[in-house]
Amino acid sequence: MTIEIRRTSSPEETERIASALSMRVAPGTVITLEGDLGAGKTCFVRGLARGLGADADAISSPTFVIEHRHPCEAGLLVHIDAYRIRSSEDLASIGWDELLAQGDAIIAIEWPSRIAAVLPEVRIDVRLRHAGEDVREIEIEWVRPGVAAVDCRTCGAPLGEGSDGRFCSKRCRLADLARWFRGDYSISRPLEEDDLSSGIPHRGPESDR
């Protein structure tokens, strides 16, 4: 597992951290949000929405309807408040099994301890704590039981099961491609004869004829 800890002193900073996290997740990701009342859980989801290209102003606590769905550039952001979930029937009413099976939505869950038994093993756990009058401590844990620690080549985020083994998302893959086009990558030393004999193709004068 990988754990990151951030501190914020305003709702805007909390949103910026969440927005940055949104750049590192792909459809099918489940993000849990645990914290006391007023810790900033809904504010964090608003930041996720902003980073994903959803309507951040439409984000509010879904307490009375359990879940809200917001179209975004990645497909769909599903915001769930599990506080009122009492049974498997409540979960079925929001299509929980279908959401996980389809894997085309990013799911943010407030009060996840209420449905801990059905959370996927691979997920992102976010814990928000009061650390002062206006200060919040945000702990982001990438939960991957039994998965070797392999990180995205672009952003450094742990790779999930749905990755291609190099990048955590299409966005990071394209960012890496852009670096190649800009010339950010280069050979660290001149090629030597041993390199050429080890299988690297060599174009000499004869091959140009």
Order of alpha helices (4+ residues) and beta strands (2+ residues): beta-alpha-beta-alpha-beta-beta-alpha-alpha-beta-beta-beta-alpha-alpha
